[in-house]
Amino acid sequence: MHTLYLNYGISIAALGLVGFFLTHAKSALISGLASGAILILISFFVDKVPVVKIIGKVVNILLIGAFGWRVIKAVMAIMDGADQSLVKVILVSTMLLISIVSLILSLKKS
């Protein structure tokens, strides 16, 4: 088992749960738990199947893109005066930061 992807998955899933409980946004729950589950699944196979290392990095890059897009969209909505919760921006920014750090650490390990 690869602890980097396991911790990454648990962190993203936990932030998704926190986002759901604080904002009642189902998208936070679904995206956080789904992303976390995929990363936890990757953690079990990354040391056993060589191609899973590449899949893990690709999923990580895709999540950086998704979280970055969501941060930009939420910040732009706040700047336009929409009733957008700052909590959402903070949670998704944290997910983005964790994703970037995880990618850097996974690249250093390989």
Phi and psi in degrees as GROMACS dihedral restraints (atoms count N, CA, C in turn):
[ dihedral_restraints ]
;  ai    aj    ak    al  type     phi  dphi    fc
    3     4     5     6     1  -100.5    20    10
    4     5     6     7     1   111.9    20    10
    6     7     8     9     1   -68.8    20    10
    7     8     9    10     1   -26.7    20    10
    9    10    11    12     1   -61.3    20    10
   10    11    12    13     1   -51.0    20    10
   12    13    14    15     1   -70.0    20    10
   13    14    15    16     1   -32.1    20    10
   15    16    17    18     1   -64.7    20    10
   16    17    18    19     1   -49.0    20    10
   18    19    20    21     1   -65.1    20    10
   19    20    21    22     1   -38.6    20    10
   21    22    23    24     1   -61.8    20    10
   22    23    24    25     1   -46.9    20    10
   24    25    26    27     1   -64.2    20    10
   25    26    27    28     1   -43.3    20    10
   27    28    29    30     1   -64.0    20    10
   28    29    30    31     1   -40.6    20    10
   30    31    32    33     1   -63.8    20    10
   31    32    33    34     1   -45.4    20    10
   33    34    35    36     1   -66.2    20    10
   34    35    36    37     1   -41.8    20    10
   36    37    38    39     1   -64.2    20    10
   37    38    39    40     1   -41.4    20    10
   39    40    41    42     1   -64.7    20    10
   40    41    42    43     1   -41.5    20    10
   42    43    44    45     1   -66.1    20    10
   43    44    45    46     1   -34.5    20    10
   45    46    47    48     1   -63.2    20    10
   46    47    48    49     1   -42.4    20    10
   48    49    50    51     1   -64.3    20    10
   49    50    51    52     1   -44.4    20    10
   51    52    53    54     1   -60.8    20    10
   52    53    54    55     1   -43.5    20    10
   54    55    56    57     1   -61.1    20    10
   55    56    57    58     1   -39.1    20    10
   57    58    59    60     1   -66.7    20    10
   58    59    60    61     1   -45.1    20    10
   60    61    62    63     1   -69.7    20    10
   61    62    63    64     1   -31.0    20    10
   63    64    65    66     1   -83.8    20    10
   64    65    66    67     1   -33.1    20    10
   66    67    68    69     1  -117.9    20    10
   67    68    69    70     1    -8.9    20    10
   69    70    71    72     1    57.8    20    10
   70    71    72    73     1    28.4    20    10
   72    73    74    75     1   -90.6    20    10
   73    74    75    76     1   117.2    20    10
   75    76    77    78     1   -65.7    20    10
   76    77    78    79     1   -27.4    20    10
   78    79    80    81     1   -65.1    20    10
   79    80    81    82     1   -34.6    20    10
   81    82    83    84     1   -65.7    20    10
   82    83    84    85     1   -41.6    20    10
   84    85    86    87     1   -65.4    20    10
   85    86    87    88     1   -47.8    20    10
   87    88    89    90     1   -66.4    20    10
   88    89    90    91     1   -49.4    20    10
   90    91    92    93     1   -67.8    20    10
   91    92    93    94     1   -39.9    20    10
   93    94    95    96     1   -66.2    20    10
   94    95    96    97     1   -47.3    20    10
   96    97    98    99     1   -70.6    20    10
   97    98    99   100     1   -39.5    20    10
   99   100   101   102     1   -66.2    20    10
  100   101   102   103     1   -45.9    20    10
  102   103   104   105     1   -63.7    20    10
  103   104   105   106     1   -43.5    20    10
  105   106   107   108     1   -61.8    20    10
  106   107   108   109     1   -42.0    20    10
  108   109   110   111     1   -64.1    20    10
  109   110   111   112     1   -41.5    20    10
  111   112   113   114     1   -63.0    20    10
  112   113   114   115     1   -43.1    20    10
  114   115   116   117     1   -68.4    20    10
  115   116   117   118     1   -37.5    20    10
  117   118   119   120     1   -65.6    20    10
  118   119   120   121     1   -40.3    20    10
  120   121   122   123     1   -62.1    20    10
  121   122   123   124     1   -42.1    20    10
  123   124   125   126     1   -61.0    20    10
  124   125   126   127     1   -38.9    20    10
  126   127   128   129     1   -61.1    20    10
  127   128   129   130     1   -29.6    20    10
  129   130   131   132     1   -76.7    20    10
  130   131   132   133     1   -24.7    20    10
  132   133   134   135     1  -112.2    20    10
  133   134   135   136     1    -6.0    20    10
  135   136   137   138     1   -65.2    20    10
  136   137   138   139     1   -32.6    20    10
  138   139   140   141     1   -88.3    20    10
  139   140   141   142     1   -12.9    20    10
  141   142   143   144     1   -98.1    20    10
  142   143   144   145     1   -34.5    20    10
  144   145   146   147     1  -120.2    20    10
  145   146   147   148     1   115.2    20    10
  147   148   149   150     1   -57.0    20    10
  148   149   150   151     1   -35.9    20    10
  150   151   152   153     1   -69.9    20    10
  151   152   153   154     1   -18.8    20    10
  153   154   155   156     1   -68.8    20    10
  154   155   156   157     1   -26.5    20    10
  156   157   158   159     1   -60.8    20    10
  157   158   159   160     1   -42.9    20    10
  159   160   161   162     1   -68.3    20    10
  160   161   162   163     1   -43.0    20    10
  162   163   164   165     1   -60.1    20    10
  163   164   165   166     1   -41.1    20    10
  165   166   167   168     1   -60.1    20    10
  166   167   168   169     1   -43.3    20    10
  168   169   170   171     1   -68.5    20    10
  169   170   171   172     1   -38.7    20    10
  171   172   173   174     1   -64.8    20    10
  172   173   174   175     1   -44.3    20    10
  174   175   176   177     1   -61.4    20    10
  175   176   177   178     1   -41.0    20    10
  177   178   179   180     1   -60.4    20    10
  178   179   180   181     1   -45.4    20    10
  180   181   182   183     1   -64.6    20    10
  181   182   183   184     1   -41.5    20    10
  183   184   185   186     1   -63.4    20    10
  184   185   186   187     1   -39.0    20    10
  186   187   188   189     1   -68.0    20    10
  187   188   189   190     1   -36.5    20    10
  189   190   191   192     1   -60.2    20    10
  190   191   192   193     1   -43.2    20    10
  192   193   194   195     1   -63.4    20    10
  193   194   195   196     1   -44.3    20    10
  195   196   197   198     1   -66.2    20    10
  196   197   198   199     1   -47.1    20    10
  198   199   200   201     1   -67.8    20    10
  199   200   201   202     1   -37.8    20    10
  201   202   203   204     1   -62.6    20    10
  202   203   204   205     1   -42.1    20    10
  204   205   206   207     1   -63.3    20    10
  205   206   207   208     1   -41.7    20    10
  207   208   209   210     1   -66.8    20    10
  208   209   210   211     1   -36.5    20    10
  210   211   212   213     1   -65.0    20    10
  211   212   213   214     1   -47.7    20    10
  213   214   215   216     1   -60.9    20    10
  214   215   216   217     1   -44.4    20    10
  216   217   218   219     1   -62.1    20    10
  217   218   219   220     1   -42.9    20    10
  219   220   221   222     1   -69.2    20    10
  220   221   222   223     1   -40.7    20    10
  222   223   224   225     1   -66.3    20    10
  223   224   225   226     1   -41.1    20    10
  225   226   227   228     1   -63.5    20    10
  226   227   228   229     1   -37.2    20    10
  228   229   230   231     1   -65.8    20    10
  229   230   231   232     1   -39.2    20    10
  231   232   233   234     1   -65.6    20    10
  232   233   234   235     1   -41.6    20    10
  234   235   236   237     1   -67.0    20    10
  235   236   237   238     1   -29.0    20    10
  237   238   239   240     1   -82.1    20    10
  238   239   240   241     1    -0.1    20    10
  240   241   242   243     1    90.6    20    10
  241   242   243   244     1     9.9    20    10
  243   244   245   246     1   -70.8    20    10
  244   245   246   247     1   155.6    20    10
  246   247   248   249     1   -81.7    20    10
  247   248   249   250     1    67.6    20    10
  249   250   251   252     1   -99.3    20    10
  250   251   252   253     1   135.0    20    10
  252   253   254   255     1   -75.6    20    10
  253   254   255   256     1   132.0    20    10
  255   256   257   258     1   -66.9    20    10
  256   257   258   259     1   -26.6    20    10
  258   259   260   261     1   -60.9    20    10
  259   260   261   262     1   -40.3    20    10
  261   262   263   264     1   -61.7    20    10
  262   263   264   265     1   -43.5    20    10
  264   265   266   267     1   -63.6    20    10
  265   266   267   268     1   -42.6    20    10
  267   268   269   270     1   -65.4    20    10
  268   269   270   271     1   -43.7    20    10
  270   271   272   273     1   -64.8    20    10
  271   272   273   274     1   -46.0    20    10
  273   274   275   276     1   -69.6    20    10
  274   275   276   277     1   -34.0    20    10
  276   277   278   279     1   -64.2    20    10
  277   278   279   280     1   -38.2    20    10
  279   280   281   282     1   -65.3    20    10
  280   281   282   283     1   -40.6    20    10
  282   283   284   285     1   -61.3    20    10
  283   284   285   286     1   -41.3    20    10
  285   286   287   288     1   -64.0    20    10
  286   287   288   289     1   -45.4    20    10
  288   289   290   291     1   -62.8    20    10
  289   290   291   292     1   -44.0    20    10
  291   292   293   294     1   -62.0    20    10
  292   293   294   295     1   -39.2    20    10
  294   295   296   297     1   -64.9    20    10
  295   296   297   298     1   -41.7    20    10
  297   298   299   300     1   -65.5    20    10
  298   299   300   301     1   -45.6    20    10
  300   301   302   303     1   -62.5    20    10
  301   302   303   304     1   -41.3    20    10
  303   304   305   306     1   -64.0    20    10
  304   305   306   307     1   -39.5    20    10
  306   307   308   309     1   -64.1    20    10
  307   308   309   310     1   -44.3    20    10
  309   310   311   312     1   -61.3    20    10
  310   311   312   313     1   -45.0    20    10
  312   313   314   315     1   -65.3    20    10
  313   314   315   316     1   -38.5    20    10
  315   316   317   318     1   -69.3    20    10
  316   317   318   319     1   -33.2    20    10
  318   319   320   321     1   -72.0    20    10
  319   320   321   322     1   -33.0    20    10
  321   322   323   324     1   -69.5    20    10
  322   323   324   325     1   -33.2    20    10
  324   325   326   327     1   -73.5    20    10
  325   326   327   328     1   -27.7    20    10
